[in-house]
Amino acid sequence: MIRFNNVHMQYPGGIDALKNINMHIEQGAMAFVTGRSGAGKSTLLRLISLIERHTRGQIIVNGQNLERVRGNKVALFRRNIGFTFQDHRLLNDRTVFDNVALPLVIAGYRYQEIKKRVQAALDKVSLLSKQNSLPMTLSGGEQQRVGIARAVVHRPTLLLADEPTGNLDPMLSWEIMCLFNQFNQIGVTVLIASHDLEMIKRMKKRIITLREGRTLTHATDYQEKS
C-alpha cells in the first residue's frame, strides 16, 4: 500500500525534512507516525498525498510510483486518498452538508448520489442532525468529525490524518482515534501523524518514530515496541 525506499526530502535553503526513510505499510493496516515538532511527520504525509514532492528515493502508493503521477493524473490519484488536518479547513460560509459534499461536487457526482454519500458519512461520525448547521456553531470535536466525514465521503482506500487531535481534550481525542479505528476495521488503510505518544500507545497499533527526519524505530507493531 505504502512503501518508501531511501526517501529524502529537502526544502529550499538546504533544510533536510526527511533523510533516507525506508518503511512499508500493508494494505488495510493502521499505523501512527510520531516524533517531536519538526521531526518530519507532516512532511511524510504530504509526500504520500502529493501535496509536496520528495527530492530523492522512491515512493510507491497503491501500486503507483509517485514519480510517474503527474499532471491530470494527480487528481485521479487523490481520489483514493482522504486527508484530515488539525485545523479542520472547513468553509465557514457553507453548511456542514456542503463542506462534506465538496469532494464529490468537484468529482462531478450527481446530486442524489452526493446526498446519499454525505448523509451516510455524517451518520458514521454521528453528525447527521447537524447537516444544515454552519461550522462556526459546532464544537472543536464536532468540526474535526466534519473534517473526517469529508475525508471519507468519496470512500478512499487510504486515510491520512495530520495531528487530528492536537486541539482537543483527552476525552475527545480518544473518541476521534476510535473513529479512525472504525474506518480501519472496514478495510481502510489509516496513517496518522501525532505527537501524543501516550494516547497512540493505547491504540496498540504500529508506531513509526521520527527524529530529525530519520526513522528512529522500525517496529512492525505495538507489541514489538512494548
ABEGO torsion letter per residue (X at the ends): XBBBBGBBBBBBGGBBABBGBBBBBBBGBBBBBBEBBGAGAAAAAAAAAGABBBABEBBBBGGBBAAABBEAAAAAAAAABBBBBAAGGBBAABBAAAAAAAAAAAAGBBAAAAAAAAAAAAAAAGAAAAAABBAAABBAAAAAAAAAAAAAAAGBABBBBBGAAAABBAAAAAAAAAAAAAAAAAGBBBBBBBABAAAAAAAGBBBBBBBGGBBABABABAAAAX
